Amino acid sequence: MIRNLLVSDLMKIESMHHNDFPLPEINDPSYIVQRALVSNEEVIGAAFARLTSELVLILDPKLSQFSKAKIWREVVGDMMRELLRQNIRSAHIFVTPESDQQYAKLLEDHLGFVRATGIPLYIEVK
């Protein structure tokens, strides 16, 4: 059975949680769907849908890494203000293989991006 998450479900869900990814904060308005998974009256899991954003930046490949970093700093600041205004609390970026690890490191070191763990997947909601 799937039902809306109750505050009383939280202790059980916390006991199942793996520490490699933060437990969803149910008071965060970006978690727009919060469900408890129940079998025989017992909570066996939880499911959450969170509003997030994917940042996309297309730049002239002839630009220097320094120029790209300066542009990113400006764009990220502008986009973060707008996302916060809309109650969206996180944004994702996928660094393409041709941009390489060095570019990802630059985003981490200078712009506050955090390297994700796991395998990135997405689904188109239709």
HELIX and SHEET records of a PDB file:
HELIX    1   1 VAL A    7  ASP A    9  5                                   3    
HELIX    2   2 LEU A   10  MET A   16  1                                   7    
HELIX    3   3 GLN A   65  ARG A   85  1                                  21    
HELIX    4   4 PRO A   97  SER A   99  5                                   3    
HELIX    5   5 ASP A  100  LEU A  111  1                                  12    
SHEET    1   A 3 ILE A   2  ASN A   4  0                                        
SHEET    2   A 3 TYR A  31  SER A  39 -1                                        
SHEET    3   A 3 GLU A  42  ARG A  50 -1                                        
SHEET    1   B 2 SER A  53  GLU A  54  0                                        
SHEET    2   B 2 ALA A  91  HIS A  92  1                                        
END                                                                             
